[in-house]
């Protein structure tokens, strides 16, 4: 199965299981972001969508201090998968071996994410940076899209959230020709992350990866929302011409 399909499969299972477990939006966002990072690793993708989604949810419930039992998590994810594949609810029996396997899967997710499980979603940092810049709509929308795209790169998935947010905003400022610092993106990174050389280096790595993605990628995922907006504008323009 292509990586994009695995990512969507895991994302759907996480959303459905979080709803059944009555988890809050913060847990859901943390689980979705953690799964994006973990699925960059081949050994995690080989475990399958059900095992990966279960491990990510179980890990994030503990990280966000809303713990759920391992059996409850497994039961909800397996039910969601049965609903997806068969279109009906199924009775699920969770055995002790499944719980032990879940612990192994959780360790695999931790290794794949370098033991970095965020508490604050990357878009929260994007919003904070945009507010500090008093950004207009064009820059805000591009930054939001760029943050999504950055999480699909290997460099972006391995960086901390604050560095990814800085890279997304910097790339978007280049696109709309906004200069926040006389020295460009490098100088702006030094202003935003002045006392942490490690985060500064990660921001530069994510910035380069995102620039490369936009130069070389032909994927429909890149700036998908912006493409929909552009298509809607073209449709409105054609309707106006037809009415005229």
Secondary structure, 3 states (H helix, E strand, C coil): CCHHHHHHHHHHHHHHHHHHCCCCHHHHHHHHHHHHHHCCCHHHHCCCHHHHHHHHHHHHHHHCCCCCCHHHHHHHHHHHHHHHHHCCCCCCCCCHHHHHHHHHHHHHHHHHCCCCCCCCCHHHHHHHHHHHHCCCHHHHHHHHHHHHHHCCCHHHHHCCHHHHHHHHHHHHHHHCCCCCCCCHHHHHHHHHCCCCHHHHHHHHHHHHHHHHHHHHCCCCCCCHHHHHHHHHHHHHHHHHHHHC
